[in-house]
Amino acid sequence: MTDMTHSTENHENYDLRSVIERLKKYDNEYVETNEPVDPAAELSGVYRYVGAGGTVMRPTRTGPAMVFNKIKGYDDFRVLIGLLSSRQRVARILGAPKEELAHLLRDAVHKAIDPIVIANEQAVCQEVVHLASDEGFDLRTLLPAPTNTPEDAGPYFTMGMCYAADPQTGEHDVTIHRLCVQGKDEISMYFVPGRHLDQFRIKAEQAGNALPITISIGVDPAIEIGACFEPPTTPLGFDELSIAGGLRGRAVELVQGVAVNARAIANAEVVIEGELIPDYRVREDQHTNTGKAMPEFPGYTGDAQAAVPVIKVKAVTHRKHPILQTCIGPSDEHTNLAGIPTEASILGMVERALPGLVKNVHCPSPGTGKYMAVLQINKRSLQDEGRQRQAALLAFSAFSELKHVFLVDEDVDIFDLSDVIWAMTTRYQGDADTIFIPGVRCHPLDPSQDPAFSSSIRAHGVTCKTIYDCTVPYHLKANFQRSQFMEVDVDRFLPGFSNLTQ
């Protein structure tokens, strides 16, 4: 292990620690504890009751980001969970109203700023260096990767920014993947089919070469959210780190790895450097034999994969007193990570094709950020009738893993699901307003997308995509005006209601 001193100049504005310090200024946004916690299932179990909304097993409580300062067996590490599990918290971190996050991210794509490389001695992520060749090097005792449930295949890194280059073009991509610790210097990496990094890996493997890769953990949340954009908004060769640059108005800083020919995020808390080994696979649950992987975003524990690619770790670097960031797959942290970029992608595509028709988009918690979107439609004339359904078709094109689209009018609050269901109750007829699009490829982690569930499904991961048109026909709008109440100065009355808080 090598301990190095680095300058932190120019890194304090947009790194994980500065974000945490800003959150401390707000009530109920951040808590920490010195109570020792076991990273094997106990940490996630605690978080379920304190901060984990979403599709986590009930009961849950939507609450603050949490830092555990004392991790059993890991004296120097802290663990952060739930940083992005509140849309309001994401809005505060990115500096925009929570209703305008889709617009903010859409604009950031068009204002993208390419990342830059800085000198190694300036990178705080390399303050401490552990080489895999060092005596006693062992990932299992070095990094407190949590086991989310007792039946997990093993410890997982769930918030690693995986970054690699196309071996033929040199173009870069960053994504988040399921990473299971398999040994002292091995990590398995699960790829949903079609991911760009998998395309890079396949190219390298076909040439008989390893693919150098870095995994940066604990970074500016703008990077984490930007990394979750997908095609067609970010086609193959588009470096999503440039979106974080657009969000912050400055380039993301990268640094060359100490042991592999790959770049890492310079202000990360922890960086794992390694190589994806060609023609080498392991069974994901080879050490536990549970048949399970880890909790995934739909709310179910994924099946362990029989053969997954392996990263051979060459080095681990980190800041002094590092913070390992993690998340629970079914929590609202995933909803926001996946959902807000999806909102931006839909908004951008529809606006280009049908300008002015869609006012806003929301991918709410029950839809896991991937499977469901609510589009707020503004029909301006009779000529817009029917275009709302075109907008839904464009939404499916903007994000291929989308399963259900709800269309509502401009007077419906798309961030209030009670209002959305009210629109479905009073402005929707199932036989006239439901559009089925069967036999379309979607996402393999939805267990209902399987021939065993429905005879209409030809193969696993294929689904029936559905549009629920809950908009009022334009010529009937006058019959669907909501009751109008008097506008009042409510603040004048609040002091008299001593038990009422805002």
N, C-alpha and C positions, 0 to 999 in steps of 0.2 A: 504494500500500500504506500502511495506517495501523497504527502500533504503539501499543497502548493498554495501560495497567496496570490490572489488576483484582485485587480481593480474592479469595483462595482459601479464606477462612473457610467452614466447613461443607461443603466439597467434597472433603476429603481422605479421608473414610472409604469412600466408595463411588464411586470413579472408577477408570479403568484403571491409573493410576500407583500408587495405593495397593494394588491387587490384585497388581501385579507385585512390589512391595516385600514383600508377605506371602509370595509364592511363593518369593522368594529365601531364605527361612528353611528351606526343605525341600530335601533332596537330590534332584537329578535332575529337578526340576520346571521349571527356567528356565536358559537359557544366552543369552549374547550374544557377538557377535563384532565386531571392528573391521576385519576383512578386507573390502575393497570388493567389492560384489556388484552385478551388473547386474539390474535389475528385470525385464528382458525374458528370461523363461524360466529364467535361471540361478538366481534366488532360489528358485523352486519346485523346481528340480532339486536344489539342496542340501537343502532341507527334506525331500524324499522319502527321503533316506538317513539323516536325523538324527531326525526327529520324526513322520513321516507314516505311521501305520497306516491301516487301512481298505481300500478297493478301489483305491488308487493302484497303478500298474504296479509289479510286484515287481522287485527286492527293495525293501522298505521297512523302517523301524525305528521302532517306537512309542517316542517319546522326549519330550523337554521342549519347552515353548514356547520360541521363538527370536526374538531381536531382532537385526536387522542394523543396526549403528550407522552404517555408511557406504554410502550408495546412490549408485552412479555417476550423476553428472549432477544430484544433488539434495543440496546441501551441508547443509541444515538438517534434513532429514527422517530419521527412523528407520522401519523397517518391522517389525512384529510378526506372526508367523504361528504357528498351532498352539496358541493359548492354551487352547482347550477340547477339544483332541484326546484327552485322557485323562479317563475318567470319575472317576478318583480326584482329578484336579486340579479338575474341576468341583465335586466334593464338598467339597474344601477351600475353594474360593472361596465356595460357598454355605453352608458350615458345617453339613453333614449327612453321615451315613454314605452311601457310594456306593450301597448297596442300598436306601436310603430316599429317593432323590431324587424318584421318582415321587410318593410320599406328600407330600413337601415342596411340590412344585409344585401338586399337587391342592389342598392346603390354602391355598396362596397365592392361588389363584383365588377362594376364598371369603373371603379376608381382603384383597381388593384395596383399594388406596389410590390415589385419583385423583392424577394429576400436578398440579403447581402451576407458575405462571409467576413468575420472578424478574426483577429489573431487569437491563437490559443491562450495566450497569457491574459487576454481580456475576458475570457469566458468563465463566468462563475460556476458553470456546470462542471468544470474540471478542477475545482479546488482540491478535491480528493480523488485519487486515481487508484483503482484496483485492477490489476491485470489478471486474466485467467491463468496465466503462467505462474503467478505468485503462489508460493506454498500455502496451502490451506484455503485457497479460493473456493467458495461454495455459495452459489446464489441462494440456496435454501436457508442459510444462516446469515447471509449478508443483507438481503432485502426482505422486509415483512410483507410479502404478497399475501393478501387475505384469501382465505377459503370462505366463500360466501354462505354456504350451507354445509351441514355434515355429510351430505351425499355428493358434494362436488368431486370432480375428477382429481383435483389438487388445488394448490394455490394459484391464483390468477392475477395477472396485471390487466386491469380493465380500462385504464385511462392513459395508455401509452400512445404517443404520437409516432407512428411507424413511418419512417422516411427513407426512401431509396430512389435510385435513378434507373431509368430505362437503359439496359446495357448496350443498346444499339444507338439510341438518339441522345442519351445524356439528360433527357427531360426528367423532372422530379415529380413525385407525388407523395402526399401525406394522408394516412387514414388511421382509423382506430380498429384494432382487431382483438379477438379473444386469444390471450397468450397464457398458456399453462406451463408452470415450472415443472420440468420433467427430470431434472438431475442437477448436478453441481454446476454444469455449464451448458445445459440444454433447455430450450423453451419451444414448445409446440405452438404453431400459428395456424388458426382456422381461417380459411378464406371462404366467404360467400361467393359463389360463382360470379365472375364478371368484374371483380374488384381490380383496380388498376395495378396495385402492387403485385397481385397474382399474375397479371400479364407480364410484368417485369421478371418475376420469378420463373415463369415458364420459358421466356426467351433465354434467360441465363442457363436454365437446366437443359434446354435443347442444345445449347452450345457446350454442355458439359462443365459449366462454371457455377461457382457459388455466387450468390447475390449479396453484396455488402448492404447492411441495413443498420439503422439506429432506432432506438425506442426512447423518446424523450418524455419524461413523466413529471408533472407538476410545472405547468407553463402558464403563460397569460391565457385566460379563458377565451380571448378573441381567437387564439390559434385553435383551441379545441372546437369551437363552434364553426370556424371557417373550414376546418378539416372535414366536416360532415356534409359538405356540398357533394353532389353526385352529378353524373351526366344527365341531360345534355348541358346543364349550366356549366359544368366543369368537365370538358371532354378529356380524353386521354392526352397527356402532355401538359395539362393545365395544373400549375403548382398552386394548391389551395392556400399555401402560406401567404400568397400575394393578397388573398382576401382579408386575412388578418392585418396585413399592411394597409389595405384600404380602410379597414375599420378604425385603425389607430392613427392613420395619417403618417406613418413611418414604417420603414422596412423592418421585417422580422430579421433578427441577427442569428446567423448560423456559425458553427465552428466545425473545423475538420476533426474527425475522430482521432483518438490517440492510438487505436489499434486496427482500424479498418478504413478503407478508402470510401468513406461516406460522411455526410454532414449531419450534425445534430443541432437542436435548438439551444442557443448559447446560454440562455438564462434559466434553463430547466433545473429543477431540483435534483433529478436523477437522470442519467443516460445509460442505457444498455447498448453496447456495441457488439455486433455479431455478423454472421453470414448465414443466409439460408442455403443449406447444403443440398446439392442436386441428388435426386434419386434416393433420398433417405426419408422414411416415414416412420411414425410411431403411432400406436393406439393411444388415444387421448387419455383414457382412464387406466393406463397400464399399471399404475401403482395402487389403485384403489378398487378397480373392478366393479364400480358401482353402476356402470352403464350410463351414467349421467355426466354432463359437462359442467355447466354452471347456470344460474338463473339468467334467462334472456329477456329481452324487452317485452315480448307478448305476455309475460307473467308465468311462464312455465320454464322448468329446467330443461335445457337442451340435451339431446342425446349425445353421448360421447362418440366422436368420430373414429372410425376403425383405422384410418391412415391419414395422418396430417403431417405437413412439412415441418421441419425442425430448424431452428436457429441455433447455431453453435456460437456461444457467447465468447467473445475475445477480451472484453473489458467492461467494467462498470465505473462510471465517474459520477460524482455528486457534489453538491454544495456542503459546507459545514452545517451540521445539525439539520439534515435534510427533512423535507416533508414528502412522503410518498402519497400521491393522490390516487383515490380509487372511487368506484361507483358501483351501485347495485343495478344490474341490467333492467329490471322491471320498474325502477323508480322514475320519478319525474325528471331526474337528471338526464336520463336517456331521452325522454320526451322532448326536452328543450334542446339537447344537442342535435338530435335528428330532425325535430319538428320545425324549428325556426328556420334553418336553411331550406327545408322543404317548402315552407310558406313563401320564402323569398324566391325560390325557383319557379313556383307556380305563378306568383304575382308577376315576375319578369316575363315569362312566356306569354301569359294571357294579355298583359298590357301591350306587348308587341303586336299581337294578332287582333285584339279587340280593345283598343284603347278606350279607357274611361268606363268600361263595363263592370269590372271587378274593383270594389273599393278596398277590400282587405281579405286576408286569408288567415285561418287559424287551424293548426293541427293540434287538437286538444289531447289531454292526458289519456282518456280511454282509448284513443286511437294509437297510442304508443309513439306518436311522432312520425310514424311511417304509414300506417294503414288507413287513416281517416283525415279528411280535410273538410273544413266548412268555408264556403266561398260566399262573401257578401256581395250581392248583385245589385246594380243600380240600373234598372230599366228606364231609359230616358224617353222612349217613344215606342209606338207599336212595332217599329222596325227592329227593336231589340228583343222582341218575343222570339224565343227559340235559341237566341245566342247564348243564353245562360247555360244551355246544355252543350253548346260548342265549347264554352269555357271549361266545363267539367271534363270533356274529352282532352282538351289541352292540358289540364291538370294531370291526367293520367300519363300524358306524354312527357310532361316536365319531371315527373317522378314515377318511375316504373313500378315501384313497390307499393304504391297507393292502391288501396282496395275499395274504399267507400268515399264518395263525395256527396256532401250535403250542400244544397243551394238554398240560400235564404235571401230575403229582401234587405234593402238598406236600412230599414228601421229595426232590424233584429241585431242584438248584441251578440256577435259571434264568439266572444270570450265568456259568455254566460250560457252554459249548456242548458240551463232551465229555459232560457229564451229560445234556444234552437229547437228544443223538444216542443215548446209551445207552438212554434211555427209549423213543426211537423204535424202537430195535433189539429191545427185550425186552417192550414193552408196546403194540405197534402192529401191526395187520394191514392191509395196503393196501386190500383189498377191502371191509373192514368199517369201517375207521376214517378213511377219506378222504371228505370232503364237498366236492363241486364246486359252485360258484355261478357259472355262465358268464354272459357278456354284460353285465358290470358296468363302468361307467366307473371308471377308476383314475387313472393318471398318464402324461402323454404322453412323458416322458423315458425310460421303460422301452422299449428297442428291440424287445423281444419282443411288446409289446402292439400288434400291427399285422397286418392281413390277410395280408401277405406271409409272416408267420411261421406262421400257422395259419388254416385256412379257417373255423374256428369264431369267429374274431374279425371282427366286422362293420365296425369303424372303428378308426382309430388312437387309442390311449388307452383302448380297451376291453380287459378282461382276464377270465380265469377265476379268481375268488378261491377259495382252497382252505383248508379246515380239516384239520389233521392231529391227530386225537384220540389222544394218547399216554398217556391216563389209564387206570388199571386199573378195570374194572367194579367197582362197590362191593361186590357179593356175593363177589368173588374177592380182595379186599384181603389176606386172610390168606395167600394163596399167593404174594404178591409183597413180602414183608418183606425188606428189605435186611439183609445180614449185619451183626450187631452186634458191635463190638469193645470191649475193655475201655477204660474211661476212665483215663488215666494222667497223671501230672505230668511232661510231656515236658521241661519246663525243667530238671529235675534231671539229664537226660542230655546236654543240649546242650554243656556245657563239655568233654565228652570227645570230641566230634566237632569237631576243630579247624578243619576246612575247611567246616563247615556254617554258613551265615548265614541269618538270618530276614528 
